[in-house]
Amino acid sequence: MSKKALIVEDDVNIAELLKIYLQKDGFDTQNAYDGKKAVEMAAEFQPDIMLLDIMLPGMDGWQVCKEVRASGSTMPII
């Protein structure tokens, strides 16, 4: 079973670069480009780790982190 990573980054180029590197290391990855979608995807995708940008449209990274933690998730968030 592969490890899962959720990449939360509004800059598509940076998100795609992170995706390439993580996939080379065996991660199944998904990208979210705004805060609201990140919270939804964290619940649906159940990642093992989240790479989280702070400055996001809609909901900033700090709020995303609070929402994810409020749901009971203990995954590492970088």
Secondary structure, 3 states (H helix, E strand, C coil): CCEEEEEECCCHHHHHHHHHHHHHCCEEEEEECCHHHHHHHHHHHCCCEEEECCCCCCCCHHHHHHHHHHCCCCCCEC
